[in-house]
Amino acid sequence: MKRTSVGAIVVASVAATTLLFTMLPAANSQIRANPSYLPIGTSASGNTSTVWFHEPLSGRTLACQTVNTPASGLTGIQCVSAKFPSQDTP
């Protein structure tokens, strides 16, 4: 093979590799930030129900209760979130 053709092959392969890496999308790592609530209890009285959830990593709790109206019945769910006190506090 001629010396010029080897150089041309090297230049072409470097150019192709560079083009390939610039055209490919960069890999992005994604962190799952969604809380994972665990059910810890339920209760029901009459036509109202309540459920409690706990998210162990953050120590947060979530209580959700059904909302009923006399004319329409079940119209929605209301939730309240709170944080448990830390174990380190006296």
C-alpha positions as CSV (number, residue, x, y, z in Angstrom):
1,M,0.0,0.0,0.0
2,K,1.2,3.5,-0.7
3,R,2.2,5.7,2.1
4,T,-0.3,8.4,1.1
5,S,-3.2,5.9,1.0
6,V,-2.4,4.7,4.6
7,G,-2.4,8.3,5.8
8,A,-5.7,8.9,4.1
9,I,-7.2,5.8,5.7
10,V,-6.0,7.0,9.1
11,V,-7.4,10.5,8.6
12,A,-10.7,9.1,7.3
13,S,-11.1,6.7,10.3
14,V,-10.3,9.5,12.8
15,A,-12.8,11.8,11.1
16,A,-15.5,9.0,11.0
17,T,-14.9,8.3,14.7
18,T,-15.1,11.9,15.7
19,L,-18.3,12.3,13.7
20,L,-19.8,9.2,15.2
21,F,-19.1,10.4,18.8
22,T,-20.5,13.9,18.1
23,M,-23.7,12.6,16.5
24,L,-24.5,10.1,19.2
25,P,-26.6,11.5,22.1
26,A,-24.8,11.8,25.4
27,A,-25.7,9.3,28.1
28,N,-27.6,10.9,30.9
29,S,-28.0,9.2,34.2
30,Q,-31.4,9.7,35.7
31,I,-32.2,9.7,39.4
32,R,-35.5,8.4,40.5
33,A,-36.8,11.1,42.8
34,N,-40.3,9.8,43.2
35,P,-41.1,8.9,46.8
36,S,-42.1,5.3,47.5
37,Y,-44.9,5.4,50.1
38,L,-45.7,2.2,52.0
39,P,-49.3,1.8,53.3
40,I,-49.4,1.6,57.1
41,G,-53.1,1.7,57.9
42,T,-56.7,2.2,56.9
43,S,-59.9,3.1,58.6
44,A,-63.5,3.6,57.5
45,S,-66.5,5.1,59.3
46,G,-69.9,5.6,57.6
47,N,-69.2,6.8,54.1
48,T,-65.7,8.1,54.8
49,S,-62.4,6.2,54.4
50,T,-58.9,7.2,55.4
51,V,-55.5,5.6,54.5
52,W,-52.1,6.4,55.9
53,F,-48.8,6.0,54.0
54,H,-45.2,6.2,55.2
55,E,-42.1,7.1,53.1
56,P,-39.1,5.6,55.1
57,L,-36.3,7.4,53.4
58,S,-37.6,10.9,54.2
59,G,-39.7,10.0,57.3
60,R,-42.8,11.6,55.7
61,T,-46.3,10.4,56.2
62,L,-49.3,10.9,54.0
63,A,-52.9,10.7,55.1
64,C,-55.7,10.6,52.4
65,Q,-59.4,10.8,53.1
66,T,-62.4,10.5,50.8
67,V,-64.5,13.6,50.3
68,N,-68.3,13.0,50.1
69,T,-71.1,15.5,49.3
70,P,-74.7,14.7,50.2
71,A,-76.0,15.2,46.6
72,S,-73.1,13.7,44.6
73,G,-71.6,11.0,46.8
74,L,-67.8,10.6,46.4
75,T,-66.4,13.7,44.9
76,G,-62.7,13.4,45.5
77,I,-59.8,12.6,47.8
78,Q,-57.9,15.1,50.1
79,C,-54.4,14.3,51.3
80,V,-52.2,15.8,54.0
81,S,-48.5,15.3,54.3
82,A,-46.3,15.6,57.4
83,K,-42.9,14.7,58.6
84,F,-42.2,12.4,61.5
85,P,-39.8,13.8,64.1
86,S,-36.2,12.6,63.7
87,Q,-35.0,9.8,66.0
88,D,-32.1,12.1,67.1
89,T,-34.3,14.7,68.7
90,P,-35.0,14.3,72.4
